Amino acid sequence: MTKGQTIVALLVVILIIAIVASFIYLSQQTQPSRQTQQQSKTTYGAALERAKEVECMNNLHQIRQLIQMFVSEQGSYPPNLQSLRFPAGVQPFCPITKGPYTYDPNTGTVKCPQHLRF
């Protein structure tokens, strides 16, 4: 992984955090009616869940790149995800469920059990 890709990934995470923080700030600034408060909580929850989905997708993308780098250096797929050197911010588990990603060392595929479409 190049330094530019790491910076882009970091900027994406910072952008997500800024969006979530702005939702929190805006929801605390106003005192809406009860119905509007319910909508705000629902919107905030949906935004937070989507942010975590994006983080999961980003983790998987970077892990897949690490696997490809391992293959180009070693000539075979890594035996497990722990044998990869994860950069800061990349986690080998889903940020929503905290469950580990599934990895098949025969094919080099990694998936999230919670987000099968990624």
C-alpha positions as CSV (number, residue, x, y, z in Angstrom):
1,M,0.0,0.0,0.0
2,T,1.4,3.4,-0.9
3,K,1.6,6.4,1.4
4,G,-1.0,8.2,-0.8
5,Q,-3.6,5.4,-0.3
6,T,-3.1,5.4,3.5
7,I,-3.6,9.2,3.5
8,V,-6.8,8.8,1.4
9,A,-8.1,6.2,3.8
10,L,-7.3,8.4,6.8
11,L,-9.1,11.3,5.2
12,V,-12.2,9.1,4.5
13,V,-12.3,8.1,8.2
14,I,-11.9,11.7,9.3
15,L,-14.7,12.8,6.9
16,I,-17.0,10.2,8.4
17,I,-16.2,11.3,11.9
18,A,-16.8,14.9,10.9
19,I,-20.2,14.1,9.4
20,V,-21.3,12.1,12.5
21,A,-20.0,14.9,14.8
22,S,-22.0,17.5,12.8
23,F,-25.2,15.4,13.2
24,I,-24.6,15.3,17.0
25,Y,-23.8,19.1,17.2
26,L,-26.9,20.0,15.1
27,S,-29.2,17.7,17.1
28,Q,-28.0,19.3,20.4
29,Q,-28.4,22.9,19.1
30,T,-32.2,22.8,18.5
31,Q,-35.0,21.8,20.9
32,P,-37.4,20.3,18.4
33,S,-40.9,18.9,19.1
34,R,-41.2,15.2,20.2
35,Q,-42.0,14.0,16.7
36,T,-39.0,15.8,15.3
37,Q,-36.8,14.4,18.1
38,Q,-37.9,10.9,17.1
39,Q,-37.0,11.6,13.5
40,S,-33.7,13.1,14.5
41,K,-32.8,10.0,16.6
42,T,-33.7,7.7,13.7
43,T,-31.7,9.8,11.2
44,Y,-28.7,9.9,13.6
45,G,-28.9,6.2,14.1
46,A,-29.1,5.5,10.4
47,A,-26.1,7.9,9.7
48,L,-24.1,6.2,12.4
49,E,-24.8,2.8,11.1
50,R,-23.9,3.8,7.5
51,A,-20.7,5.3,8.8
52,K,-19.7,2.0,10.4
53,E,-20.6,0.2,7.2
54,V,-18.3,2.5,5.3
55,E,-15.6,1.8,7.9
56,C,-16.1,-2.0,7.5
57,M,-16.0,-1.6,3.7
58,N,-12.8,0.4,4.0
59,N,-11.2,-2.2,6.3
60,L,-12.0,-5.0,3.9
61,H,-10.6,-3.0,0.9
62,Q,-7.3,-2.4,2.7
63,I,-7.1,-6.0,4.0
64,R,-7.6,-7.2,0.4
65,Q,-4.8,-4.9,-0.7
66,L,-2.5,-6.3,2.0
67,I,-3.3,-9.8,0.8
68,Q,-2.3,-8.9,-2.7
69,M,0.9,-7.4,-1.4
70,F,1.6,-10.5,0.6
71,V,1.0,-12.7,-2.5
72,S,3.4,-10.5,-4.6
73,E,6.1,-10.7,-2.0
74,Q,5.7,-14.4,-0.8
75,G,4.1,-16.0,-3.8
76,S,1.2,-17.5,-1.9
77,Y,-1.8,-16.5,0.1
78,P,-1.2,-15.7,3.8
79,P,-2.1,-18.6,6.2
80,N,-4.3,-16.3,8.3
81,L,-5.1,-12.6,8.7
82,Q,-2.8,-12.3,11.7
83,S,0.2,-12.8,9.5
84,L,-0.5,-9.5,7.7
85,R,0.9,-6.3,9.0
86,F,-2.1,-4.1,9.5
87,P,-1.5,-0.3,9.3
88,A,-3.0,2.0,11.9
89,G,-6.7,2.2,11.8
90,V,-7.3,-1.1,10.0
91,Q,-8.9,-3.7,12.1
92,P,-9.4,-7.5,11.3
93,F,-13.0,-7.4,12.6
94,C,-16.3,-5.7,11.8
95,P,-16.7,-2.4,13.6
96,I,-20.4,-3.0,14.0
97,T,-20.6,-6.6,15.3
98,K,-17.0,-6.7,16.5
99,G,-16.9,-10.2,15.0
100,P,-13.8,-11.3,13.0
101,Y,-13.8,-11.3,9.2
102,T,-13.9,-14.7,7.6
103,Y,-10.8,-15.5,5.6
104,D,-10.2,-18.4,3.2
105,P,-6.5,-19.1,2.8
106,N,-7.0,-21.3,-0.3
107,T,-8.5,-18.5,-2.3
108,G,-7.3,-15.4,-0.4
109,T,-10.9,-14.1,0.0
110,V,-11.9,-12.1,3.0
111,K,-15.5,-11.2,3.9
112,C,-17.6,-9.7,6.6
113,P,-20.2,-12.0,8.0
114,Q,-22.5,-9.0,8.7
115,H,-22.1,-7.3,5.3
116,L,-22.0,-10.0,2.7
117,R,-22.3,-7.6,-0.2
118,F,-18.9,-6.1,0.6
